[in-house]
Amino acid sequence: MQKEKIGLDIDGTLADFHTVFLKVYNGIHQSNYTWDDICDYKPETWKIPISTPEFLDLHGQIWSNKWEEIKPTIGKETLDSLTETHEVEIITQRPIEQSEYIVKWLKKNFYGADIKVTCVPTIDKKLNYGYKTIFDDANTLAEEIIKRGNNSQVTLYLVTQPWNSHYKYERDGKIIRINDLKSGIEKFLKNEEHRVNY
C-alpha cells in the first residue's frame, strides 16, 4: 500500500532557523531584535530594518556556514512516528544549491530518516506536488489555499509563529492552527487514526 505524501516545511517549522538568524543579525548590527520583531512573513514588514534580498542573502550564508547551529523543533522519535505511516518530504522555497546543507542538517539531527528534499520557486507551488497535508508556518500558503477554494485538496497545519499569529483563518477544516510542530503531528496522527477507524 502506497503511503500518503506529506509536505514538511523547514525554516520556522522543522528547523528553528530564526533564532540563529537573530543572533547573527544582532551581532552584525549591534542590535537587540527579538522574535516579536519578525511581525509578518515578508521582511519589509518587520520591525527589523532588512529587505527581502538582504534577508535571503543572510539566510543563504547561515545555512551554508552555520547550519550545525540550527536546532530542530522536534525530536527524532516524533518525526519517526510520522514517517512510519506516511511518505514525508521537505518542501521549501530555498534555492536548490542550499539543499545540500539541508540534507546534512537532516542527517545530523534525524539520522536514518528517509526524507526527500524538494525545492520549489514560489509558495503556491507547494500545493502542486500531490501532498494531502502540509505542515508550514507561512500565512501566505494559508491565503493561497483560501484563494483556491474547493480546488485545493490540501490540509494545512499552520505552525503558530509571531509572523502569522495575528491572522485568523477558517477554511472548512483545511487550515488547522497548531501551537508547535510536535503537538501538530500528534494531532494529525490522532485525526488520521480516527478517520481510518470510522
Summary of the structure (lengths in Angstrom):
residues: 198
radius of gyration: 16.6
end to end distance: 19.1
largest distance: 56.6
contacts: 570
relative contact order: 0.17
helix: 47%
strand: 17%
